[in-house]
Amino acid sequence: MSQLFAKGDIVKLKSGGPPMTVQAEGQDSGSDDKVPCIWFDENSLRQHVFDKLILSKIEFSALHSTICSSVSPRSNARMATFANSPETLPSEARSLT
């Protein structure tokens, strides 16, 4: 049984790759077996129609792990500094804490 995808689901290729957003599914995509997806590659918006058998749905916890693992250690250190010392935030951001 193949997996069903809904518009707005976050998916990835079973072989790996970036998280992608499903644009339409089923009759909206023109075929029950094809899933049109969009994603960002660097600063460019990409799109492609994939066979649904090669996609897997990403749950939120897996997506969170994927995003966090793609952040550089230097960025993580800066975020930790701001989280632990709000006074180091720029004044505009400090007013939001």
N, C-alpha and C positions, 0 to 999 in steps of 0.2 A: 504494500500500500504506500503510495507516495504522499509526501507531506503537503498540506495545503498552506498557502501563503495569502495573507490579506494585505491590501493596500496600507502602506505605512510600517509593515513589519521590517525589522532589521535582520538581514541575512548575510551569509558569506558563502564563498565557494567551499565545498567540502575539502578541497585541496589547500585551502588557506586564502589569504588575501585580506583586503580592507573590509570593514563593515559597509554594507550597502542597504539602501532603502528601496523597498518594493514600491513601484509607481502604480501598478494595477495588477489584477490577477484574474485568471479565468477569462470570461467573455470580454472584459474590459481590455485585455491584452491581445485579443484576437485569436487566442489559442489556450486550451486548458493545460497544455504541456509547457508553455512558455511564460517566463516571468520577466517583465521589464524592470530593470534596477538602475538606480543612480547612486553615485558616490563621488567623493572628492579625492583627487590624486594631486598632492601638493596643493596648488591653488586653482586647479582646473576641475570643473564639473564634468564627470564622465557618465555615460549611459550605455547600456547594452541589454539585449534580450537574451536571457539564459534559459536553458532547459531546466525545469524544476527538479529533475533528478540529481543535478550537480550542486544544488543549493541546500544549506541547512539554516534553520532559524536560530538567531542568537538571542538568548534570554538576557535580561538586564544585568544580572550578576556577571555573566561572561563578557558582556559588552564593557562593563565597568573595568574589569580586569584587563581587557584588550587596550582600552584607552590609557589606563594607568601605566601599563608596561611600555607604551609608546612614548611616554614623557621622559625626557632625559634626566639623569641623576642630578644634574645641575639645576634644572627647573624644579625637581622635587625638593631640593635643598632650599631654594628660594621660597617655595610655597610653604615649607615647614617653618621657615623664619617668620614669614608673615602671620602664619596661624598661631605661632607661639608668642609673638610680640606685635600686637596690633599697632603699637606706636610707630613701627617702622613702615606702615602702610602710607601711601600718599594721602594727603588730607581729604581728597574727594572720597576715597575708599574708606577712610577711617570713620566718616560720618555714617556709613552704612552698617558698621559693626555694633 
